[in-house]
Amino acid sequence: MTPRTPEFLENRTFDEIQPGQSAQLTRTLRLQDIQLFAVASGDLNPTHLDSAYARDTGLPDVTAHSMWGGSLVSSLLGNSFPGPGTIYRSQSLHFLAPLHVGDTLTVTLTCADKNPADLSVRFLCEAVNGEGRRIFTGETVVTAPSFKVRQPLPTLPDVMLNDTERRYAGLIALTHGLPRVRIDVAWPCSEDALAGPLQARDDGLVTPVLVGPRDEIERVAAGMGANLAGIEIIEAAYPHAAAKLAAELARDGKVDALMKGSLHTDEFMAAIVSRDAGLRTGRRISHVFVADVPTYPRPLLITDAAINIEPGLEEKADITRNAIDLAHRMGIEVPKVAILSAVETVTPKIRSTFEAAALCKMADRGQITGAILDGPLAFDNAISIFAAQAKGIDSEVAGRADILLVPDLEAGNMLAKQLHYLAGALLAGVVLGAKVPIVLTSRADTAQSRSVSCAIAQLLASKPDKAGATEQ
């Protein structure tokens, strides 16, 4: 039976404590405990944070900071023995063995002696793991409280760990074992535009081909301290010329993917969607944001937030098919598609609600395959099973969505950027429906976001889709 958490903090006064009395506290170490302690203390020793480094030093994996165990002594002293009103005076601990994730640590404090002259109490400290092995021993001296205190437990704020590096590595790992793809970058004439493909190169994802003015690209690289050794640069004097040349390289099969540099999105996409470019297929071109949100248990695909401004039913069907194809590439066998609107009921006053209902019926009739569709769904019902249950929504998709199909570009763009700036989401952006994947990033995107976008393009280019291969 799990012990009940006390609802109150209650101390033991100096007069109540007698030599020989003891108290215990037991905790199981989680990876989050190590990360939180590192953040709070500023102790970034790689032994605690880097598994590979820890193994190189002979450890099986990362270990806890020694003082994480020591902090449990403080917790026991401050909460119960003696408890509220206790004042630390000194502490001496001798650490005997490391503590690993999953280890259970039991800390015992035993009163050794007390001094009425200054209300001081000396405690012996011992901590053992679940196998009975001593982790540390020592002693601590405190000033014990002189009067009784009993008060409700304080409410603490929730803590969310936004482990960007780990989430970044998880998305990059989707391409593990795949060969590099050649990606041409149109007009990489700013540090932001150049940093992404270079990061993706260093991550083993792509071989960049830079299209633009050589002198300017080399000047930008020099300012960044970046190494362009071995990278092909194809001369183009103006942004529109770089976009046109990049599209031609993709059409002729000389590169596997395209990436926007520092030119304007309209100028870049105009060269690609032009019928003369030869990159269009039978599918509508659409954009997908792949969002890794710290508060959501799986990647979210948000579409369309960059290309189709106010898509109708036929356009939304293709936008959905494109996103489903990407989900399959990412290893999601049967993605759940939530078709978003402001409400969960079909009403003629809101066009997106009856288009959602029509898309679901298209899926029932086999016109959209490879996924489970439901809608209309409000955003909260799409991503929170509790919100869906509160509204009586019985759905395989509600609260479990992999793909969010938004009503229009404005809604999608605002949703993606809110997740990024308010929830710490890591965003990657890719355009689908053309003969090659197209990395479409914002000037505000980090090198990490651009590199993950290249990883998504690598995933798509390495496993090309045969759907929609008919020329429009």
TIZA-241114 format. One record per residue (C-alpha): residue number from 1; residue in one letter; x, y, z. Coordinates in nm, 3 decimals. Layout:
N
PT  nr rest       x       y       z
PT NUM    A       X       Y       Z
...
This chain:
472
PT  nr rest       x       y       z
PT   1    M   0.000   0.000   0.000
PT   2    T   0.141   0.340  -0.099
PT   3    P   0.195   0.562   0.206
PT   4    R  -0.032   0.862   0.219
PT   5    T   0.137   1.196   0.166
PT   6    P   0.084   1.413   0.478
PT   7    E  -0.129   1.721   0.430
PT   8    F   0.056   1.921   0.696
PT   9    L   0.412   2.008   0.794
PT  10    E   0.460   1.942   1.165
PT  11    N   0.786   1.977   1.356
PT  12    R   0.942   1.818   1.660
PT  13    T   1.070   2.071   1.909
PT  14    F   1.405   2.055   2.088
PT  15    D   1.234   1.915   2.399
PT  16    E   1.059   1.641   2.198
PT  17    I   1.378   1.510   2.037
PT  18    Q   1.575   1.250   2.233
PT  19    P   1.907   1.079   2.154
PT  20    G   1.850   0.757   1.959
PT  21    Q   1.538   0.881   1.782
PT  22    S   1.551   0.858   1.402
PT  23    A   1.357   0.938   1.087
PT  24    Q   1.381   0.824   0.725
PT  25    L   1.314   0.955   0.375
PT  26    T   1.312   0.736   0.061
PT  27    R   1.337   0.860  -0.297
PT  28    T   1.396   0.692  -0.635
PT  29    L   1.632   0.884  -0.863
PT  30    R   1.490   0.990  -1.201
PT  31    L   1.676   1.141  -1.493
PT  32    Q   1.466   1.454  -1.443
PT  33    D   1.604   1.484  -1.087
PT  34    I   1.959   1.497  -1.222
PT  35    Q   1.863   1.753  -1.487
PT  36    L   1.674   1.973  -1.239
PT  37    F   1.962   1.963  -0.994
PT  38    A   2.203   2.064  -1.271
PT  39    V   1.978   2.358  -1.365
PT  40    A   1.932   2.472  -1.004
PT  41    S   2.295   2.432  -0.898
PT  42    G   2.470   2.519  -1.223
PT  43    D   2.684   2.203  -1.188
PT  44    L   2.720   2.087  -1.551
PT  45    N   2.980   1.814  -1.498
PT  46    P   2.930   1.581  -1.800
PT  47    T   2.947   1.279  -1.568
PT  48    H   2.593   1.376  -1.468
PT  49    L   2.456   1.480  -1.808
PT  50    D   2.638   1.298  -2.089
PT  51    S   2.589   0.920  -2.109
PT  52    A   2.875   0.869  -2.356
PT  53    Y   3.118   1.068  -2.140
PT  54    A   3.011   0.875  -1.830
PT  55    R   3.071   0.541  -2.004
PT  56    D   3.414   0.659  -2.125
PT  57    T   3.509   0.715  -1.759
PT  58    G   3.410   0.359  -1.664
PT  59    L   3.057   0.428  -1.536
PT  60    P   2.755   0.241  -1.674
PT  61    D   2.569   0.567  -1.733
PT  62    V   2.520   0.915  -1.588
PT  63    T   2.531   0.946  -1.210
PT  64    A   2.353   1.179  -0.972
PT  65    H   2.530   1.479  -0.828
PT  66    S   2.653   1.370  -0.485
PT  67    M   2.475   1.663  -0.326
PT  68    W   2.142   1.548  -0.470
PT  69    G   2.161   1.280  -0.203
PT  70    G   2.282   1.543   0.042
PT  71    S   1.979   1.756  -0.039
PT  72    L   1.755   1.477   0.091
PT  73    V   1.916   1.530   0.432
PT  74    S   1.808   1.893   0.410
PT  75    S   1.458   1.784   0.303
PT  76    L   1.420   1.554   0.601
PT  77    L   1.554   1.814   0.843
PT  78    G   1.336   2.093   0.710
PT  79    N   1.012   1.901   0.668
PT  80    S   0.985   1.672   0.970
PT  81    F   1.290   1.595   1.184
PT  82    P   1.307   1.844   1.344
PT  83    G   1.094   2.021   1.076
PT  84    P   0.975   2.381   1.031
PT  85    G   1.187   2.629   1.226
PT  86    T   1.509   2.424   1.195
PT  87    I   1.826   2.623   1.125
PT  88    Y   2.124   2.453   0.960
PT  89    R   2.456   2.501   1.139
PT  90    S   2.694   2.251   0.978
PT  91    Q   2.707   1.935   0.771
PT  92    S   2.981   1.685   0.689
PT  93    L   2.918   1.397   0.447
PT  94    H   3.147   1.123   0.320
PT  95    F   3.038   0.983  -0.020
PT  96    L   3.111   0.614  -0.075
PT  97    A   2.940   0.510  -0.401
PT  98    P   2.769   0.666  -0.704
PT  99    L   2.393   0.682  -0.750
PT 100    H   2.236   0.592  -1.086
PT 101    V   1.899   0.655  -1.246
PT 102    G   1.646   0.409  -1.103
PT 103    D   1.833   0.363  -0.773
PT 104    T   1.623   0.403  -0.460
PT 105    L   1.795   0.597  -0.183
PT 106    T   1.688   0.577   0.182
PT 107    V   1.829   0.852   0.408
PT 108    T   1.824   0.797   0.784
PT 109    L   1.888   1.066   1.047
PT 110    T   1.954   0.960   1.405
PT 111    C   1.983   1.200   1.697
PT 112    A   2.330   1.154   1.850
PT 113    D   2.318   1.424   2.121
PT 114    K   2.168   1.763   2.204
PT 115    N   2.283   2.079   2.385
PT 116    P   2.023   2.275   2.586
PT 117    A   2.254   2.578   2.603
PT 118    D   2.200   2.669   2.240
PT 119    L   1.919   2.425   2.137
PT 120    S   2.160   2.248   1.900
PT 121    V   2.108   1.887   1.794
PT 122    R   2.366   1.664   1.627
PT 123    F   2.235   1.399   1.387
PT 124    L   2.418   1.105   1.234
PT 125    C   2.339   1.063   0.863
PT 126    E   2.336   0.746   0.658
PT 127    A   2.207   0.675   0.306
PT 128    V   2.175   0.330   0.148
PT 129    N   2.049   0.218  -0.191
PT 130    G   1.790  -0.052  -0.258
PT 131    E   2.057  -0.324  -0.234
PT 132    G   2.163  -0.203   0.111
PT 133    R   2.488  -0.047  -0.014
PT 134    R   2.600   0.265   0.169
PT 135    I   2.602   0.570  -0.056
PT 136    F   2.713   0.823   0.206
PT 137    T   2.756   0.870   0.580
PT 138    G   2.817   1.178   0.793
PT 139    E   2.666   1.412   1.045
PT 140    T   2.484   1.743   1.062
PT 141    V   2.423   1.996   1.337
PT 142    V   2.112   2.216   1.352
PT 143    T   1.938   2.455   1.584
PT 144    A   1.609   2.281   1.663
PT 145    P   1.281   2.476   1.691
PT 146    S   1.174   2.574   2.040
PT 147    F   0.799   2.591   1.973
PT 148    K   0.546   2.373   1.792
PT 149    V   0.458   2.441   1.426
PT 150    R   0.182   2.271   1.226
PT 151    Q   0.073   2.421   0.895
PT 152    P  -0.063   2.308   0.556
PT 153    L   0.180   2.192   0.292
PT 154    P   0.270   2.483   0.062
PT 155    T   0.167   2.472  -0.303
PT 156    L   0.468   2.455  -0.535
PT 157    P   0.473   2.556  -0.902
PT 158    D   0.476   2.286  -1.168
PT 159    V   0.815   2.242  -1.330
PT 160    M   0.845   2.156  -1.700
PT 161    L   1.178   2.036  -1.838
PT 162    N   1.233   2.161  -2.191
PT 163    D   1.516   1.933  -2.300
PT 164    T   1.573   2.079  -2.646
PT 165    E   1.889   1.879  -2.714
PT 166    R   1.723   1.547  -2.637
PT 167    R   1.416   1.631  -2.849
PT 168    Y   1.642   1.751  -3.131
PT 169    A   1.837   1.425  -3.119
PT 170    G   1.511   1.230  -3.124
PT 171    L   1.396   1.395  -3.447
PT 172    I   1.737   1.360  -3.609
PT 173    A   1.734   0.990  -3.517
PT 174    L   1.440   0.937  -3.756
PT 175    T   1.694   0.930  -4.040
PT 176    H   1.938   0.690  -3.874
PT 177    G   2.103   0.470  -4.136
PT 178    L   1.984   0.673  -4.434
PT 179    P   2.236   0.810  -4.686
PT 180    R   2.302   1.182  -4.715
PT 181    V   2.092   1.361  -4.974
PT 182    R   2.204   1.645  -5.199
PT 183    I   2.009   1.959  -5.115
PT 184    D   2.048   2.288  -5.297
PT 185    V   2.008   2.603  -5.094
PT 186    A   1.882   2.901  -5.289
PT 187    W   2.048   3.230  -5.195
PT 188    P   2.216   3.144  -4.857
PT 189    C   2.337   3.500  -4.811
PT 190    S   2.284   3.546  -4.438
PT 191    E   2.420   3.373  -4.130
PT 192    D   2.076   3.231  -4.047
PT 193    A   2.031   3.086  -4.395
PT 194    L   2.380   2.936  -4.406
PT 195    A   2.396   2.798  -4.051
PT 196    G   2.110   2.549  -4.105
PT 197    P   2.248   2.351  -4.400
PT 198    L   2.596   2.355  -4.246
PT 199    Q   2.453   2.216  -3.921
PT 200    A   2.268   1.949  -4.124
PT 201    R   2.593   1.868  -4.303
PT 202    D   2.773   1.827  -3.972
PT 203    D   2.486   1.607  -3.848
PT 204    G   2.541   1.374  -4.144
PT 205    L   2.205   1.448  -4.306
PT 206    V   2.278   1.632  -4.630
PT 207    T   2.539   1.742  -4.879
PT 208    P   2.461   2.111  -4.939
PT 209    V   2.486   2.275  -5.281
PT 210    L   2.485   2.653  -5.240
PT 211    V   2.328   2.861  -5.518
PT 212    G   2.406   3.232  -5.509
PT 213    P   2.689   3.486  -5.534
PT 214    R   3.011   3.308  -5.434
PT 215    D   3.182   3.620  -5.293
PT 216    E   2.885   3.703  -5.068
PT 217    I   2.843   3.343  -4.948
PT 218    E   3.212   3.316  -4.862
PT 219    R   3.200   3.653  -4.684
PT 220    V   2.906   3.537  -4.470
PT 221    A   3.081   3.207  -4.395
PT 222    A   3.399   3.388  -4.292
PT 223    G   3.200   3.610  -4.057
PT 224    M   3.055   3.299  -3.893
PT 225    G   3.388   3.121  -3.878
PT 226    A   3.228   2.845  -4.090
PT 227    N   3.415   2.595  -4.305
PT 228    L   3.295   2.567  -4.667
PT 229    A   3.563   2.317  -4.768
PT 230    G   3.425   2.063  -5.015
PT 231    I   3.091   2.241  -5.059
PT 232    E   2.982   2.311  -5.416
PT 233    I   2.884   2.672  -5.488
PT 234    I   2.692   2.751  -5.807
PT 235    E   2.702   3.115  -5.913
PT 236    A   2.375   3.311  -5.933
PT 237    A   2.369   3.691  -5.938
PT 238    Y   2.015   3.760  -5.812
PT 239    P   1.766   3.587  -5.577
PT 240    H   1.512   3.504  -5.851
PT 241    A   1.794   3.359  -6.064
PT 242    A   1.909   3.146  -5.770
PT 243    A   1.554   3.015  -5.715
PT 244    K   1.510   2.935  -6.086
PT 245    L   1.845   2.758  -6.105
PT 246    A   1.774   2.563  -5.786
PT 247    A   1.444   2.440  -5.934
PT 248    E   1.619   2.335  -6.254
PT 249    L   1.877   2.135  -6.060
PT 250    A   1.596   1.948  -5.885
PT 251    R   1.407   1.892  -6.210
PT 252    D   1.716   1.748  -6.377
PT 253    G   1.780   1.510  -6.086
PT 254    K   2.107   1.676  -5.983
PT 255    V   1.982   1.735  -5.628
PT 256    D   1.736   1.542  -5.409
PT 257    A   1.577   1.832  -5.221
PT 258    L   1.546   2.211  -5.216
PT 259    M   1.592   2.462  -4.935
PT 260    K   1.505   2.829  -4.910
PT 261    G   1.788   3.060  -4.815
PT 262    S   1.754   3.429  -4.735
PT 263    L   1.533   3.524  -5.029
PT 264    H   1.160   3.591  -4.989
PT 265    T   0.929   3.288  -4.970
PT 266    D   0.707   3.411  -5.256
PT 267    E   1.007   3.453  -5.486
PT 268    F   1.140   3.108  -5.395
PT 269    M   0.809   2.923  -5.429
PT 270    A   0.713   3.101  -5.752
PT 271    A   1.014   2.944  -5.925
PT 272    I   0.919   2.599  -5.793
PT 273    V   0.544   2.597  -5.869
PT 274    S   0.594   2.741  -6.216
PT 275    R   0.478   2.490  -6.478
PT 276    D   0.806   2.546  -6.663
PT 277    A   0.998   2.423  -6.359
PT 278    G   0.867   2.069  -6.409
PT 279    L   0.839   1.999  -6.035
PT 280    R   0.461   1.983  -5.999
PT 281    T   0.276   1.657  -5.953
PT 282    G  -0.085   1.549  -5.935
PT 283    R  -0.092   1.656  -5.572
PT 284    R  -0.160   1.999  -5.432
PT 285    I   0.158   2.148  -5.289
PT 286    S   0.128   2.207  -4.914
PT 287    H   0.338   2.280  -4.608
PT 288    V   0.372   2.081  -4.285
PT 289    F   0.521   2.196  -3.957
PT 290    V   0.664   1.908  -3.756
PT 291    A   0.638   2.029  -3.397
PT 292    D   0.801   1.858  -3.101
PT 293    V   0.619   2.011  -2.803
PT 294    P   0.756   1.948  -2.450
PT 295    T   0.405   1.904  -2.309
PT 296    Y   0.281   1.660  -2.576
PT 297    P   0.390   1.293  -2.585
PT 298    R   0.450   1.268  -2.963
PT 299    P   0.541   1.490  -3.261
PT 300    L   0.255   1.700  -3.400
PT 301    L   0.220   1.762  -3.773
PT 302    I   0.046   2.097  -3.836
PT 303    T  -0.080   2.171  -4.187
PT 304    D  -0.110   2.397  -4.384
PT 305    A   0.050   2.698  -4.223
PT 306    A   0.255   2.848  -4.507
PT 307    I   0.131   2.778  -4.863
PT 308    N  -0.247   2.749  -4.905
PT 309    I  -0.420   3.059  -4.771
PT 310    E  -0.787   2.957  -4.769
PT 311    P  -0.803   2.601  -4.903
PT 312    G  -1.134   2.450  -5.006
PT 313    L  -1.247   2.091  -4.966
PT 314    E  -1.046   1.946  -5.256
PT 315    E  -0.733   2.131  -5.150
PT 316    K  -0.777   2.014  -4.789
PT 317    A  -0.807   1.655  -4.908
PT 318    D  -0.465   1.680  -5.076
PT 319    I  -0.317   1.867  -4.781
PT 320    T  -0.435   1.579  -4.560
PT 321    R  -0.293   1.314  -4.795
PT 322    N   0.047   1.489  -4.799
PT 323    A   0.059   1.501  -4.419
PT 324    I  -0.043   1.134  -4.394
PT 325    D   0.241   1.040  -4.630
PT 326    L   0.490   1.228  -4.412
PT 327    A   0.353   1.062  -4.097
PT 328    H   0.407   0.723  -4.259
PT 329    R   0.767   0.818  -4.342
PT 330    M   0.814   0.909  -3.976
PT 331    G   0.706   0.561  -3.872
PT 332    I   0.350   0.645  -3.765
PT 333    E   0.166   0.350  -3.919
PT 334    V  -0.191   0.479  -3.875
PT 335    P  -0.178   0.852  -3.799
PT 336    K  -0.474   1.016  -3.629
PT 337    V  -0.588   1.332  -3.809
PT 338    A  -0.777   1.596  -3.611
PT 339    I  -0.958   1.839  -3.842
PT 340    L  -0.967   2.162  -3.645
PT 341    S  -1.238   2.423  -3.612
PT 342    A  -1.366   2.650  -3.338
PT 343    V  -1.638   2.403  -3.232
PT 344    E  -1.702   2.029  -3.233
PT 345    T  -2.041   2.033  -3.401
PT 346    V  -2.124   2.080  -3.769
PT 347    T  -2.279   2.419  -3.836
PT 348    P  -2.337   2.590  -4.174
PT 349    K  -2.223   2.919  -4.021
PT 350    I  -1.865   2.791  -3.993
PT 351    R  -1.739   2.652  -4.324
PT 352    S  -1.456   2.453  -4.167
PT 353    T  -1.704   2.239  -3.970
PT 354    F  -1.889   2.096  -4.269
PT 355    E  -1.565   2.061  -4.467
PT 356    A  -1.433   1.857  -4.172
PT 357    A  -1.741   1.636  -4.184
PT 358    A  -1.700   1.592  -4.561
PT 359    L  -1.333   1.494  -4.523
PT 360    C  -1.429   1.231  -4.267
PT 361    K  -1.689   1.089  -4.505
PT 362    M  -1.426   1.089  -4.784
PT 363    A  -1.210   0.876  -4.556
PT 364    D  -1.503   0.643  -4.492
PT 365    R  -1.543   0.600  -4.871
PT 366    G  -1.173   0.533  -4.930
PT 367    Q  -1.097   0.867  -5.095
PT 368    I  -0.844   0.945  -4.819
PT 369    T  -0.659   0.641  -4.688
PT 370    G  -0.386   0.542  -4.445
PT 371    A  -0.515   0.732  -4.142
PT 372    I  -0.804   0.782  -3.900
PT 373    L  -0.983   1.115  -3.946
PT 374    D  -1.218   1.296  -3.710
PT 375    G  -1.361   1.644  -3.706
PT 376    P  -1.461   1.905  -3.652
PT 377    L  -1.262   1.917  -3.330
PT 378    A  -1.161   2.221  -3.129
PT 379    F  -0.789   2.237  -3.048
PT 380    D  -0.833   2.138  -2.683
PT 381    N  -1.030   1.826  -2.776
PT 382    A  -0.774   1.730  -3.039
PT 383    I  -0.479   1.724  -2.799
PT 384    S  -0.635   1.664  -2.456
PT 385    I  -0.826   1.346  -2.383
PT 386    F  -0.956   1.506  -2.063
PT 387    A  -1.107   1.799  -2.254
PT 388    A  -1.265   1.553  -2.498
PT 389    Q  -1.412   1.345  -2.217
PT 390    A  -1.546   1.656  -2.044
PT 391    K  -1.740   1.738  -2.362
PT 392    G  -1.858   1.381  -2.412
PT 393    I  -1.659   1.327  -2.732
PT 394    D  -1.606   0.957  -2.805
PT 395    S  -1.331   0.943  -3.066
PT 396    E  -1.016   0.749  -3.154
PT 397    V  -0.855   1.080  -3.254
PT 398    A  -0.956   1.320  -2.977
PT 399    G  -0.671   1.366  -2.730
PT 400    R  -0.441   1.147  -2.941
PT 401    A  -0.389   1.350  -3.259
PT 402    D  -0.076   1.307  -3.471
PT 403    I  -0.184   1.552  -3.744
PT 404    L  -0.368   1.881  -3.696
PT 405    L  -0.541   1.997  -4.016
PT 406    V  -0.607   2.367  -3.965
PT 407    P  -0.893   2.567  -4.126
PT 408    D  -0.665   2.813  -4.305
PT 409    L  -0.313   2.950  -4.323
PT 410    E  -0.370   3.221  -4.062
PT 411    A  -0.491   2.974  -3.801
PT 412    G  -0.208   2.731  -3.874
PT 413    N   0.063   2.994  -3.872
PT 414    M  -0.053   3.141  -3.542
PT 415    L  -0.090   2.796  -3.384
PT 416    A   0.260   2.683  -3.484
PT 417    K   0.425   3.004  -3.368
PT 418    Q   0.235   3.003  -3.038
PT 419    L   0.358   2.650  -2.972
PT 420    H   0.713   2.760  -3.054
PT 421    Y   0.728   3.083  -2.855
PT 422    L   0.494   3.003  -2.564
PT 423    A   0.542   2.627  -2.523
PT 424    G   0.904   2.584  -2.636
PT 425    A   0.818   2.364  -2.935
PT 426    L   1.097   2.268  -3.173
PT 427    L   0.964   2.331  -3.525
PT 428    A   1.069   2.188  -3.859
PT 429    G   0.907   2.297  -4.185
PT 430    V   0.880   2.111  -4.515
PT 431    V   0.676   2.150  -4.834
PT 432    L   0.521   1.837  -4.985
PT 433    G   0.346   1.755  -5.310
PT 434    A   0.630   1.846  -5.546
PT 435    K   0.868   1.596  -5.705
PT 436    V   1.126   1.669  -5.435
PT 437    P   1.084   1.776  -5.072
PT 438    I   1.131   2.147  -5.010
PT 439    V   1.267   2.287  -4.685
PT 440    L   1.087   2.613  -4.615
PT 441    T   1.212   2.793  -4.306
PT 442    S   1.159   3.129  -4.144
PT 443    R   1.430   3.390  -4.093
PT 444    A   1.371   3.351  -3.718
PT 445    D   1.435   2.975  -3.722
PT 446    T   1.738   2.844  -3.536
PT 447    A   2.009   2.630  -3.694
PT 448    Q   1.860   2.336  -3.505
PT 449    S   1.516   2.392  -3.657
PT 450    R   1.667   2.419  -4.004
PT 451    S   1.873   2.105  -3.950
PT 452    V   1.565   1.907  -3.837
PT 453    S   1.384   2.036  -4.147
PT 454    C   1.671   1.895  -4.354
PT 455    A   1.630   1.566  -4.168
PT 456    I   1.262   1.553  -4.268
PT 457    A   1.363   1.626  -4.629
PT 458    Q   1.624   1.349  -4.609
PT 459    L   1.357   1.111  -4.481
PT 460    L   1.130   1.197  -4.775
PT 461    A   1.400   1.202  -5.042
PT 462    S   1.541   0.867  -4.932
PT 463    K   1.201   0.701  -4.962
PT 464    P   1.029   0.878  -5.252
PT 465    D   0.652   0.855  -5.274
PT 466    K   0.495   0.728  -5.596
PT 467    A   0.162   0.891  -5.515
PT 468    G   0.068   1.191  -5.723
PT 469    A   0.339   1.143  -5.983
PT 470    T   0.120   1.256  -6.271
PT 471    E   0.214   1.595  -6.416
PT 472    Q  -0.048   1.864  -6.363
